[in-house]
Each structure stands twice: as structure tokens, then as C-alpha cells.
């Protein structure tokens, strides 16, 4: 059997051919992948209808056999392919590469076979790049992808010939001796009539009760929801809104869409998976609220349905994006796959592309430029900026390009490769649900060789263009924190809280927000947000919605005015009395897109559907559309007896607001999550903080921040202990304490943690180090794990750390011998209890406090049992201020300050002049602060800048986003307490 790989070109003639091609590609990826996707000739024969086959380039089987001087086999293979595809559906492919002797030999053989077997020829163009001048860039890309040495004569390269896209005239000239090969290209093009059916939505069928249409069943579910949420006699406004929304949904044919979504959302909720209250504009739908898709009442919060589903939007589906707990999101996807069929549900591919910095570095490496040189050029490019943007905005970069020939060559080559796809992965949230098996519609694959998930080979925009249902299932860590907190509350107190039913006017929540105590609170945690909350002093849920909407680039500049007007320190004025009812809740500031739409409706006579078009026109700055909308807006105002000069004023006033105003539906839903996390923090502090710590257990810097917050909240965080710690951070009931989780210890894997906790649950606490070692299988307990457990102090109640470390090999040997005894069946009477034979531990000098604290910082991310500054308080108190006394928020810059503490973290960067600059965290017993150290200060005493040094820093106060920092002017080490 021939196990070699060959190329074969397939073209699609019709719908059947497309389905067959998709099946072949999918099977090649999912079943035939071995270094590359592959199919065999048997599978090809099964799915050959509707396809035209070409014999391929020099890597095709027939050309390979010709080059190997196996003409008989080449002829048999050509005949076999003609049998598979049928006469007139298989062509022998000839190409023109005059510098290739192999191509000439292959062409000669192919012409011979064509004449002998009456198989037609076709002239093709082996295109690897668009223009001839792209040849070098393509060669560089091959060097990057293969990791080859550019000087290796055996490396893969196409430099010997032209592989660009040739013109029609050039192709006719190249194949003037074989005119039929050119004529056949037109014949083949005429045979290929397949077209994608774009724009037509292909929703899966949702099973409704017999005798009912999807629209009737949707209305029935809405009526149930109406009674559950509004009682037996809802008001006229609610009934009218429901009637209107249902009519639009019926008109657009989207009833099944809502039924599909409500089904898996309600399944998730019934399985105690926390679902977000809403995301995006779907919060404006009463139908979605009644179906429990969202937990946002659009009437209560004045949200607009047209912002979600505009009757004039055409056939495109509105987005219903959903947040689930990140830990259980996959369960929902699995449910959907079970419901609609595993062959009809898949995740979506995404492609990582070569960004500007990476392009410069990779191209430089392929061109054999010095690494330091390429690195210097790359670092001139701001993160997220393209090479063209950098050329316009960064003077230093442009000057280098203009003055340095080497840099010009590097950057020009990098430009051609910037944006090239580098790798495939799974889209973070996209899931496609099809009405037919997906392998008839889109090709499928595994995202990587190591990831066995199934993804579409088309990215999300193509999926939407094909009319397939694309859902965004987002995993939100904050929902997992809420879910974990609720579980802990129930486990400790027996209280079952429905987070969707908590009151929205809780005083403790607003006190917490007014103090800016929002570490861990969704959307409200940043230093700048804390500063604004202290100034705002929120008193109602509307304030939280507004802050979620305003705290973004652009509208953030409106926050001081919003705060001043809220606190009656600035007068609220309106251009026209009709603006007051629309803008009153936001103190005359248009914060939300819905307010812009309402202005257009109430003052210019727009329908809400027309107002949504206006919103898009302003937001996307489409000039032609914008001018027509402006004209319509002014005319509408004049019809409503608003003077033209006032109408013009209002237009120019709202235009900049409209470009960065926020979706109120989304802000409301996310404000709810913010409120829920604040509620849990205010009422169940230990349970919330332990859940928050657990969610961040792999980020030692974040853990340090959260433990500092615990201290501020009056919580004691206890060190890890082999008998008291569980897998994750846990609450010590009735003691206002949190115990470190074993999984938060660096180098200790999840498997050994699970073994330790399960063994203790099953057979009781470990009463000695010998008892522990004998009860844990030596297969699970490796040297690194045991060493890390000892250093972290989990055995401190059993033995001294340094003594255990000095006897580490002896402990591991004891474990191995004990395991042998168990394996040989010699445990006898005490089977399963573990031996307690005393290990003769060699004496060792106890670890110093400094050693213990160093280990804790390394493995836990912070000091737990003590603090290096203990004993330095008196010395520091005489010379410095406490870091906690440095104000957050507004303060005069350049105020001189002096602080003392321990250097807990150092980040080093190299400036554009090639000099080092440091960002160091200094912490004392009360708090910590970032200190910025410029090159001149570093030069005076470079040795002092080491983690765990205790120092005194003098400098000037500075601020970024309201968060204080110190510009270091002097630094000295404190060596004695």
C-alpha cells in the first residue's frame, strides 16, 4: 500500500459537489490527519459527484510517477481518476515554470498520457503570491514557518521561478503550443455553477407541541412569564409592549430563535448554573425577560426594543449573547449538542495573525539581522498599532525608516507579512447550531493537534453570512464567584439565596460603594472607579448603571460633570423643555444610546426604528448617511415647532455624545452583576472573599492584593495547613477567618491536592508526618510537591520546616518502601490506616524567620505567618508616613513624601534611549504603592533594587487614573530594626 501523500485539486460544480468537498475536507481533518490532513482514493470515490478533479502540481501522484519514470503506473492512476470523477470531469494539469527541468519532464509525460487515454489537458497557474515583487516576502514567510536557515541549500524555497498570479495574456503566451489547455479553462469555468446561499437564515427546528406553530408556542410561554412576573392583571403599557414585540418577531420569522435560546438558558438555570442577567441590547426585549433569557425588566429601566431588534434591519439575526459561569459554560454547550445533535453543533475557529511587532522580529530573524537591532525597532511600535499607523504617529520610527536602509528593508518586508494568519484556535465564545449536519455546510477540523474539540473552518463572519445560527456563550469569571459564594453560604448557614431576587436598594451595598471598597466588585474595581464612587456617593441603582456606561475612553470625561450635578454642585440646564424628561435621570447628560434615539423620536418625529438608523449613522461616522440623517432630524424638529437655530444647536450638541454614548441595556445588565457582587461582599464578606481568592489562585500578585483587602475588611487569612486546608480557599465558620487552599501553593498540582483532601475526608486527619507519608501513594507524591508543601508550612504543627527539608530523601524513600509493603499485601490488621513507624529524622538548624518568609512569598505570593517589617515599625514611624495615609483621588501633584517598606515586586523596562527604568512595588504593614524609578536614580545605587530589600523612598506624588504613585528621587536600604 502506498503511504505517501500527494496533491490533488478539486473544483465544485454544483450543490452536490460542495457538500461532497466539505465532507472530504472534514474527514481528512478529523479522521485522516497525520501531520497533514489526508484522504484515500476509496473515500474520494464515495464523494466524487459534483466535483472536477485536476491531477495537481509536481506534488501530484501522476507527475511524481512520471518523474520516477513509472509511466505505466502514471497511466493507470490517470485512468483510475477518470473512472472516479467520470469523463469530462478529470483533467491532466500542466504548468509553465521554464526554470524547472522537472516541470518540463512532467508536462511531456502528461501530454503523452492525454493523447493515449484521451484525457483532456488544462493549463493552470501555480500561484503562491499575488505579484512578482512579493516573491521575497513569500520566501521569508517560508523561512519563518519552517524555521530554516536561509543559507541552507537544501531548504524549501520557490525562488527558482515565478509563482505569481499571471495575466490572461501571459497564460495564453506561455501555452501557445497547447491552445486546447487554455480553452478548457473556460469550459471548466462554465461547468462550475455553485453559489453560496448568503443572507438566508437557517434556524434549527425547535420542537413545539403538536398542532402549534413556533409563533403560537412563543406567545403561550410569554403569557406564562407575564403572569409570573407581572401578576394576573398587567398594565396596558406592558400588554401593548408584548403585543408589539411579538408582532415584530413574527414579521421577521425569529420565533424559533427565541425558543431555542430560552430552552438552554432555562435548562442552565434549572441545573443551578448561574446565568448573567443579560448582555448587549437583548435587555431591551420584554419577550426575552418573560422567557427568563434576561433578568432585566425593560419597562422598569426604560430600555428600547428597537435597539435590539429593528424591524427595518433586514434578515440578520439580532445578537442574544449570554454569560455563564466560566467553569460550567461547557455543560451548556454539551446540552445544546445533545438537544440538536452532535453533528449539528460546533465551536468556531479563529485565526491568530502576525501583529506588527512580531512581524518585525520574525522577518529580522529570517533575514539574519541582529536580534538586538530587531528588538529595538520592534519596541518603537506601540502595542496594538499597525506599521502604517506607527509610521504616521511615531517620529522616531519614521526617522529610522527614512535614514537607515537596513531598517527600511526590514520594515517593508514586515509590512507585507503583517496580518498574515499564524495559527488557528477556538473562538472564545462562538458556537454554531445548524439545521442540518454541519459537514454538509461547513468544513470542520480540530483547532490544534492536541485539542480534540471540533470547530468550523470558517470564521464567525462567514458563519453569519451563510445564515447559520451563531451564539456567543461567554464564560464570565465573576458569575463563577457568585455561584461559589452562594454555595458556601448554603453550606455554612443553610440559606438558599436567589441572587436574582435581592433588593436593589440595600443600604449596606451603597455604603460599601460610597467608601470605594470595591476590590472584587464587577466593573467597579479599578482605582479610578473607586475614586469616582467616593466622589459620587451613589444612592440608587441608576447611579451604578451610569458609572458602568461612563467609565470608558471618551465618556469618562463626563464623569466630573455627572458627579457635580448629582451632588447639586452644578446647575442642570436643557436646550429645550422636551429634553428634560429624556435626560433628567442623567442630570442633562446624554449617557446612553437609547436617550439619543428617544430625542430623535420625541423631538424630530422619528420612529424608534428610524432613530436606531440615526444612532448607527452617528456612531459609524458614515458621512453621506450622516448628512441625510441630519437633514431629516432638523426637518422633523421644525415640524414639531422647534426653531431651526435651536434644532441645529441640539444636533451639534448630541452628535459627539452619540458617537460614544453607551448601550443602556448592556450597562443595566452589567450594573446588576456589579450590584450582586457588591451585595455579597457587603453581607457575606468571608464567603465572597474566599470565592474571589479561589478564582484568582493562580495569580500570586492578585492574591496579595485580595489578602490585603481581606485585612481591611477585618478578615484573617490563615496559612495553609495539611489538616485544615481544603483544595480551595475556605471559610472558617464563625471566626471571620479564611484558610489558604492547598491548590494555591505553587508547584503543587491538582492531582496531589485532590488525593490529600479525599484521603483526609475518608479516614480522618493526619496525625504525624509519618502518618501522612504512609497514607499517600508514592506515585502521587513527587519530590517537588512534597518540598513545596513543606516550605509553605503545611506541616508546621507536626515538624519543623528545615528539618523536614533536610530529610526530604528519607521521607520519599519511606513513602516508596511503604508503597511496596502495601503492594505486597503486608498491611494486615491496620490496612488503610497507614503505618506510624517513626522516621529517624536527622537534626537540622531550624529555618530562620527570613527563610520561612522567603519561602512563603515564593510559593504563596505573600507573607502569611509573619512579615519582614515586624520589628521595623519604630524605626519607620520616626522617618516615614504610612502608605495607607497617602490619599487616593484628587491631590496636588509633586507633593514630597517619604515612605518605608519592603520591595515586593520589580518590573524593568528599557527606554527608547536604551536605559533601564523600574516600576517597583513597595509595601508596608498597611498598604502598598508603585514607585517609578528613572535611570538617573538607578545609576546611584543599582544594587539596592532587589525584591525583599527593606528600603526608605523619598520622592514626589504623582497620579494615574486617580491612583497615587511615587516618582523616586532617593532610596536607601534599612538594614537594622
N, C-alpha and C positions, 0 to 999 in steps of 0.2 A: 504494500500500500504506500502511495506517495504521501509523505507527511510534510512536504514543502508548501510554502504559502505562495500564491500567485495573485496578480491583479486581474480584475475583470470589470469592465464598465457596463452599467445597466442604465437604460433610459426608460422613462414611464410613458406609455402611450395613452392610457385611459384610467378610469377609476379603479378597475380591477388591478391594473399594473401598479398603481400607487399602493394599494393595500398589500399586494404581494411584496413590493420593495420594503415597505415598513416591517412586514413580518420577517423578511430575511435579515434586515439590519438588526431587529430586536433579538432574533435567535442567535445571530452572530455575537452579539454583546453579552447576552445572558447565559447562553449555553456553549458557545464555541470560542469563548475568549481564552487565548493562550498567548500572552504578550501582546497580541493584536486580535481584534475580532475576526472570526473566520466562519465560513460556511462550507459545506461539501457539495459535490455535484448532485447527490441524491436529493438534498434539501432544495437546491436550486431548481431541479426538475419539478418538484412539487409546487413551487411558487413561481413559475416562469411565465404564466399567462399575463398578457398585457404589458410585457417588457420587451425591450430591444436590447440585445447583447452585443458588445464590442469585444474584440479579442484582447484589448488592453495595450499598454505601452511595453517597453522592453522587459518589464517585470511580469507580463502576462505569460501564461503557460505555453501558448503556441510559440511566441517569439523566443522563449527560453529553450524550447525543444529545438527550434531551428538553429539557434546559436550553438547548441550542443551537438549539432549535426545528426539529429534524430528526426529526419524528415517524415519517415513512416508514422512515427508516434504523433508528430505535429499534425499530419493529415487526419489521423484517426480522431485526435482531440477536436479538430475543426469540425469534422463530420458529426461528432457527438454533440457539440454545442449547437449545431444547426438542427439536430434532432430535438434537443431540449427546447429551443426557442421557436422552431418552425421556420420554414423557408421564408425569406424576406424579412426575418426578424433577427438574423445574426449577420454581423459584418466583420470582415478582417480589417484591422485598424492599422493604417500606415501613417508614419510621421516623418517630418523633414528636419533632420539635425545633421547638416553637412559635415560637421567635425567628428561625427561618431561613426567609426567603421562598423560597430555592432549594429547601429540603426540601418546602415546600408545593407548589411547581410540579412537582417531580419526582413526588411522591405522586399528584398529579392525573393526570399522564401515565401513570404505572404502572397506576393503576386503570382508565384508559381502555384501555390495551393488554390488560390482564387480561380485560376484558369482550369485547373484539373478537376476541382469539385464544384465549380460554378457557384461559388460563394462570393457575394459582392464585396468590393473594397470600399472603405470610407477614409477620407483624409481628415485627420484630427490634429489638434494643436496642443502639445503637452505644456499647459500653462502653469507656471509656479509663481509668477508675479505679473503685475499689470503692464509695466513699461520697462524697456530695456535698461533704463537708468536705475531701476530697482534691484538689479542683479546683485549688487554688493550688499544691500540691506538683507536680501534673502539669504545670502551666504553667511552673513553674520548671525542671522536667526538660526540657521542650521548649526553653526558653531555653538551657540548658546544652548540649543535644545539637546545636542548630542554630547556637549562638554568636551569637544575635540580640541586638539592642538592645531592652530591654524597652519603650522609648518609641517604637519604630518602628511606626507604624500599619499597615504592610503585612506585619508579621511573622506567622508561622504561630502561631495560637492557637485554643483551643477555649473561650475564656472567655464567648462569647456565649450558650452554652446549657449544659444539664445533660447530661453524658456519663457519669453514674454508673450503677451496676447497680440497676435499678429492681425493685421487688417485683412479684409476680404481680398483686396487686390494682391497682397503679398502671398496669401494662401494659393490663389489662382496661379500666380507666377511660379511658386515652389512646386506645384503639382501639374504643370502644363503638359507633362507627358502622360498623365493619368486623369484626363478630364472627367471620366466616369466617377472617380473617387470624390471629386468636388461636387458633381451633380447629385450624388447620393446623399450629401449633407442636407440638401433642400428636400429631397424625398423623405428623409427621416424626420426632418422638422415638421413636414406636413402630416406625418403619421402620429406625432406626439400632440395630443389634444387635451391632455389633462389640465384642469384648472382647480385651484383650491376654492372651496365654497366659503368665502370670507363674509363676516358680518352676520351670519345666521346663527342664532343661539341654539345650542344643542343641550338642553337641560335633561338630566336623568329623570326617569319617570318615578314620581313619588306615589306609593300605593295608597290610594284613598278608599274609603268604604265603598262597597258595591252600590252602584246607582248614583254616585255623587261625582261631580266634576271637581278638579283641584280648586276652582274658584269658590264653589259651594262649601267645600270642606274647610277652606281657609276662613270663610265668613263664620262658619259654625265655631271654629276654635277661637276666633276673635270675640264672639259673643260670650263664650265661657270666660275668657280673660277679662272682658268688660265687667261682668258680674263680680268676678273675684277681686278686681282692683278698684271698681267704682260703685259697687253695690247694685241693688236691683233697679234703681232709678238714676242712671247717669244724666247729667245735664245736657241741654241741647247742643252746646258747643262741642262736647265730647262725641255725641252721636253724629253730628254733621261732619266732624273731622274724620271719624271712622268711615263714614259713607264715602267721603271724597277720596280717601286713601285707597279704599278697596276698588273704587271705580278706576283709578289710575293704574293700579296693579293689574286689574282685569284687562284694561286697554293695552297695556304693554306686554301682557302674557307672562307675567313673572310670578304667578301664584305658586307654582311648583318650587320656585327658588326659595320663597319664604317657608314653605312646608319642609323642604329639605333642611334648611338651617335650623328651624325651631326644633326639629326632631333630634338632631345630635346635640344641640345646646341643652335641651331638657333631659336627654339621656345623661349628659355630663353632670348636670345638677343633681339628678336622682342618684348618681353614683358618688356624691359628695366631692365632686371636682369643682373647685371654685372657678367661676367664670366671671370675667370682668363685666362691669355694668354697661359697657358699650365702648366703641372705638370708632372714631371718624364720624361721618354725618348720619349714620343709621340711628343715632339718638333722636333725630328729628321725626322718627316714624312712630306713630301711635300703634300701628299694627305690630311692629317689632316689639313694642313694650307689652302689648296684650298677649303676645305669643311667648313672652319671657326670654326673647332673644336679647333684649336690653333690660336694664333696671332703671331707665331714665324716662320719667313722665314728661313728654314733650309739651304738654299743655301747661303743666306747673312751671316749667322752666322756659316757656316761650321759645320753643325750638321749631324750626320750619321743615316741613316735609319736602318742600321743593329743593332744599339744599342737598337732600339725599336722593330723591327721585324726581327729576324734572320731566313732566310729560312730553316735552319737546326734545328730549335728549337723543331720540332715535332708539336703535335696537340694543345699545350697550347696557349690560347689567350694572346696576348700582353696586357699590362695594359694601359688603357686610363683613368687615374684618373683626376678628374675635380674639380676645385674650383669654388664655387658660393658664393654670399653674404650669410653670416650665417643666416640672417633674412629671406631670401627668398628661401633657399635651399629646404624647404618642398614643395614649389609651383612646383618645377621641378619634385620632386618625385610624386606629385599628378598628374601632366601632364602625366608622364610615365605610372602611374596606369590606367589613363583614356584611354590612347592610346592602351595598350596591355591587359587591363582587370585587375580589382582589385584583381581577384583571381589568377593572374599570377605575381604579383609584391609584394614583401615584403622586409622589412628590415631584418638584420641578427643578430642573437643572439651573445653575447659574455659572457664569464664567468669570474667573478672576483675570483681570487684564494687567498688562505691564504699565505701571504708573511711571511718571517722568523720572523720578529719582532712580528707580530700579532699571529703567531703560538706559540711563547714562552709565550706571555701574556695570550692567551686563554687557553692553556694547563695548565699553572700555576694556573689559576683561577679554572679550573676543578679539579686539584689535591690539591686544598686548600693551595697553597703556599702563603706566604705573598705578597701583591701587590708590596710593595717597593722592595722586593727581585727580583721578576719577571721583574719589570720595569728596575732595574739595569742591569740585564742580557740582556734584550731586547735592551737597549741603547748601549750596546757594539757592536751591529750588525750595520754596516754601511748601509744606505739606499740603496735598490736595490741589496744587496748582499745576497746570499743564506747562509744557515747554514754551508754547507761544505766549501764554499769559505771563510767564516768568520773564520772557524777552521784553515784554512791554513794561512790566512793573518793577523789575529788579535791575537797577542801573549797573551794579557790579557785574551781573551775569551778562548783560548786553555788551558791556565794555570788553569783557573777556572774549566773547564771541567775535567781536569786531577786530580785536587786536592779536588774537592768538590763533594761528592757522590750525594747530592741533585741536584746540577746543572747538573750532568751527566744524572740523571734520567729525569729531565725536558727537556734537550736538545735532548736526544734520542727519547722521545715521540714527541717532536715538529718536529723532522726530518721526522717522519712517516706521519705527517699531513701537512707538508709544501707542498704547491702546490695543495692542495685539493680545489675543486670548492666550493666557499662560496655563491655566488649569481649570478643570471642572469641579464643581462641588454641589451640594444640595442647597437649594434656596432656603433661607432661614425659616420661612413660614408658608410658602406656597404649596397648595395641594390641589390637584386637578381631579374632578369627578366627571366621568363620561357616561353617556347614554348607551354606548356600545363598547366592546372590548377595545382597550387603548391601543393594542398592537395592530388595529386596523386603521388607526387615525394618526398616531404619532409614534416615531421610533423610541424605544426605551433602552436604558442601559443602567449599570451600576455607576454611581458617581466616581468611585475610585476602585482599584483592585481590592482594597481592604474593607471597603464599605459595601455591604450587600443590600442596602436599600435600593429600591427601584425608582428611577427618575426619568422624566421625559427628556428627550434630546433637544426639544425646542424650549427656548427660554420663555418667561412668563408673558411677554408682549405677543409673541407668536401664538401662544396658547389662547390668549384672549382673542386675537384676530381670527382664529379658527372657530370661535364661538363656544369653546369648551368652558365649563364652569370651573373657574379658578377661585379657590377660597384661601384666605390668609388665616392660618391657625398660628397665632403668636404665643410663644411661651413667655410669660411675664413673671420674673422672679418675685416681685412684690406680692403677687397673688399666692405664691407658694408660702411666703412668710405669713400671710393672713391665714392660710389653711393650717399651717403648722401651729400658729398661735391659738387658733380655735380648738385644735386637737389637744393642746396642752391644758387649756382652760377646762375642757371637758374631763380630761384625765385627772386633774387635781381637784376641781371643785364640783364636778358633775353637772356643770352648767352648759347647756347647749345653746350657743348664741347663733342666731341667723344674722350674719353681717349685713344683709340687705335691709334688715328691719330696725337698725339702730337709729335713734333720734338724730336729726340734723342740727339741733340747737343745744348740744351738750356743753355746759359751761366749762367743764374741765378741759375739753378739747380746745376751746377758744383761748383759755388761759395759757395752755401749752403753746399755741400758735403766737399769741401776743408776746410771749417771752422769747420766741425764736428757738424753742427747744425741739427742733425738727430733724435732728440726725436720725436717719432711718425712715423718715416720713416721705412717702412717694411724692415726687415732683417739687417738694418744698424744702429740700435738704441743703442746697448749696449755701455757701457763706453769704453771697449777695441776697439770696431769697430770705435767709434768716434776718439780715439787716432790714430789708423792706418790711417784713412781717412785724418786726418790733416797732417800726415807724407807723405802719398802717393800723395796728391793733385791730385785727379782724373781729367782727362781732356776728357775722352771718355767713351762710353758705355762699351767697353771691360774691363775697369778697374773695373766697378761695377760687371760685370759677375765674374771676377777673385776673387773679395773680397767675394762675396756670396759663391764661391766654397772653398776658402781657410780658411775662418773663422769658422773652426770646429776642434775638437780634432784631432791631427795628423798633418794635413797640416798647421795649424796655425803657426807652427814653420818656415814655408817657407815665411811667410809674410815679415819679415825684409829684406830677400834677394830680394823678388819681388819689394819692395819699393826702395831699393838701386839701383837695375838695372833699374827700370823705371826712376829714377831721375839721371841716369848716374853717380852714385857714386860707382858702382861695375861693373866690366867688365863681359860681357856675352860671355861665351865660349861653344863650342859644341864638343862632342867626334868625330863627323863626319859631313861633309858638308851637308849630306842628312837630318840631324836633323834640320837644320836651318829653312827651310820653314814650318816645322811642329810646332816648338816651338818658332818661332820668336815673335809672339804676346804675349807670356807669358814670354819673356825675358829668354829663355832657361830652364824654369822650367816646367816639365810636370804636369800641374794643373788638366787636365781633362782626364777622361777615354777614350774619343774619340781620344786624342793625342796618348795614348798607342796603340790603335787599328791602328791608322794611321802609327805609326812607324813599327808595325808588317807587315802592307800591303806594304808600300813603300820600306822598307829595308830588309824584310825577305820573301817577296813574298806571304804572306798570303792573302786569300780573306778577305773581311771585315767580312763575316760570321765566318770564322776561327779565325779572330782576336778577335771576341766577345767571343769565347770559351776560348781563351788565357786570356782575361780580367777576366772572371769568375774564371778560374783556379787560377790566382794570388790572386784575391780578396778573394776567399774562402779558400785559402791555402790547397788545396787538393793535398797532396804530390805526389802521383803516377801520377796524371794528370799533375801536375806542372813539373815534371821531363820530361815527354814525350813532353810537350809543349816547354820546354827549348831546348831539343834536336832538335826539329823541327825548332825553332827560330834560333838557331846557324847555322844549315844546310842551312836554307833559306838565311841567311846573306852571308854565304860563296859562295853560288851560285850567289849572287849579287856582288861578288868580294870585299867583306869586310873581312879583315883579321880576323882569328879566335880569336886572342887576343883582338882585338877591339870589336868583336861581344860579347865575354864574358864580357868585360867591360860594354858594353851597357846593357846587360841583368842584371848584378848585380846592375847597376845604376837605371834602370827603375823598377826593382822588388819591392823595398819599396814604390816608388811613386804609382805604380799601385794598391797597397793594400789599399791606402786611397785617391787616386785621385777621383774626383767628376764627376758626370754626367753633361756634359756641357749643354745638352738640358734643364735639370731642372734648372741649375744655370742661364741660359739665360732667361727663363720664369720668374723666381722669381726676377731676376735683373730688369725685365720690371716693375713688381709691385713696386719694390723699387723706380725705376725712376719715375713712375707715382705718387706715394705718395710724393716724393721729389718735383716734378713739382707743384703739388697742394699746397704744403706748401710754396714754393717759390713765386708763383704767386697769390694765393688766401689764404693768411695766416689765416685770421679770419674765413673764411668758413671752411677751413681744420681743424683748431684747435677746432672750435665749434663741428664739427662732431666727432673728436677724443675724446673730453671731453664727448660727449653724449655716445659714445661706452664704455667708462670706468666709467660711472656714478655710478656704484655700488661698486667701489673700491676707498675708500676715500684716501688711500695712493697714488694711481696712479693719482687721481685728483689733489692732491697737487703738484706732480711733473710736471704735464701738465700746471697748472696755473703758476708755476714758469717759465716754458718755454714760456708761453704767455707774461709774463713780459719782458723776454729777447728779445722777438720779437716785443716789443713795443705795445702789446695789453693790454687793460684794461679789467679786468674781473669784472663785476658789480654784486652786491649781488642779491639774488632772491627778486622779488617784485610781489605782488599779481596782479598788473595790467600790468606789463611789461614782466614778465616771461612767457614762454610757457612750454610745457611738458618737452622738452629737452633744452640743451644749444642752444642759438640762437645768431645770429649776429645782432648788432645794425648797420644798413647800414650807410655808410659814416662817421662813428665816430671811426673806429678802436677799437670797443668795442664788448665784448661778454657778454651776460646776462646769469646768472645761471638759469638752468632749475628747475622747481618745483619737477620733479621726482628724482633729485639728493639729495633732502633733506631726511635724514634718518627718518624712521618711517612714511613717507607719501606715501601711496600706490598708484598704478597706477590708480585705480578707481576714487579716490577723485581728483586726478590731472586732469584726463580727464573731470570730471564734472565741475571743476572750470574753465578750459580753454574753454570748449564748451559753458558754460553759459555766459562767458565774450564775446566770439565771437558773440553769438546770440543777446545779449541785452546790450552790452556796458560795460565800466569799472565799477568797484565797487567804489562808492564814499564815503563810510564810513564803519566802522566795522559792524554797524547795517545792512547796505545795503547788505554786503557780507553774514552775518549770515542768513538773511531772504531769500536770493536767493538760498542758498544751502540746499538741503534736509537733515534733521537731520539724516536720515537713512544712508547717505553717509559720514557725518562729525562726526567722533568719537572724543573722548577726546584726544587720543594720537596724532592724526593727527593735530587737532587744536593747541594743545600745542606745537608741533614741528614746525608748521608754524609760530607761534608767536615767539618762541625762535630764529628761523632762521632769523627773521627780515622782513618777507614779508609784514607786516602791519605797518612798521615804519613810513610811510607817513600819516597814519591815527591815530595812537595812540602809546603811549609809551609801550615797551615790558612788563615791570614788572607790570604795571597797568592792562594790558590785562590778564597776568598770574594770578594776584590776583583775577580777576573777571571771571576766567575760568568757574566755575559752573554756574554763572549768564548768561554767553554767551550761554552755552549749553542749559540752561533752556529756554532762549529766542528763541533758534533755535527750540526746541521741541514745544513750545507754538505757534510759527509762523506756524509750520507744521500742527498743529491741526486746526488752523484757515483756512489754505488752504484746508485741507481735508474736513472741514465743509462747504466749498464754500462761505466763507465770505470775499474774497478779493475784489470783486466788481470792481469798476472803475479802480483800479490800478493793476488789475490782471496781474501776471507775472513780475511786476517791483520790487517786494519786498517792505516790509514796511520800513519806515525810522523813526519809533518811537524810540526816543532816549533811549539808555540804561543808566540807572543811575549808572555809574561806580564808585566804591569805590576808593578813592585816595590811592596811594601807592608810596613808595620811588622809584624813577627811578633806573633802573638797572645800576650798575657801569660798566665802560668800561671793567673791568676784567671779570664780569659776562657775558656781551654780547659776548666777545671774546671766553670765555669758551664754551658757547652755540654753537657758530658758528663752533668751532673746533669739537665739539661732533657731530653736525648734518650735517655739510658740509665737514668736513675733513680738514679744514684750516681756517685761519683768513681772513675775507673778508672786513669788514667795517673799520678795523684798524689793528694794530699789537702790541702785548705786548711789543715789543722792542722800539716802538716810545717813545722818551724821554730818552732812554738809549744810544743814538748814541754818545754823547760827552764822557760819561764815558768809553764806549767800545773803542772809537777811540784812546784814550790815552794809552790803555793797550794791545790791540789785533790787529791782522790783519783781514781784511775782508775775509770770507770764499771763495768768488769768486776769490781771488788773489792766492789761493793755486793751483798750476799747475796740469792739467790733463796730462797724458802721462808720458814721461820719467823724472824722478827727482831722486836725491840722497835720498836713504832711511836714516831714523834716523835723518833727519834734525829736529831741535827743532822748534816747533810752539806754538803759543798761540792764541786761538780763543774765542769768546764770542757769546752767543746766547741763545735761548730757547730750552729746551729738548722737541722735538715734538713726539718722539716715543721711546719706550724701549722694547727690546727683551731680555728675560732672558733664559739662558741655564744652565744646571748642568753639570759640567765637570766630567770626569771619576773618579776623586778623590772625587766626591760628593760636590764640592764647586760651588758657583754661579759665573757666568760670564755674563757680559752685553754687548749688542750691542745697542748703543743709537744714535739716530739722533739728531744733534744739528743744528739749523738753525738760521741765522741772516737775515738781510734785503736784502742780496744779493744772498744767496745760502744756501745749507746745506751740511753736511758731516757726515759720520758714524764714531763714536768714539767707540773703543774697550776698555772695562774696565775689567781688570783682578781681581781675588779675593782679592789680597793684597790691591788694591786701594779702593775696595768696603768696606772693613773692616774699613778703616779710617773714613768714613763718609757715612754710608748706607742710612741715611735719605735724603740725597741730591738728590738721584736718583728717581725723580718723574717727570712725564710729566708736562709741563708748568712752571717748575722752570727755572729761568734765571741764567745762570752759565758762568764761565770762565774756560776753559780747557787748560791745558798745557800738551804737550806730544811730541811724535816723529811721523814723517810722515812715512806711510807705503803704500803699493800699492797692489791691487789685480786686475789683468787684466787691469792695467793701470789706475784704478780708485783710487784716493787718499783716505786714511783713516788715522785716528789718533789713536795711541796707547796712552791711557790716563796715565799720571804719577801723575798729581794733578788736582783737581777740587774744585772750590769754588763757593758759591752762591753770586749773586749780588742782593741786596735787595733794594737799593735806586738808583734812577736815578739822 
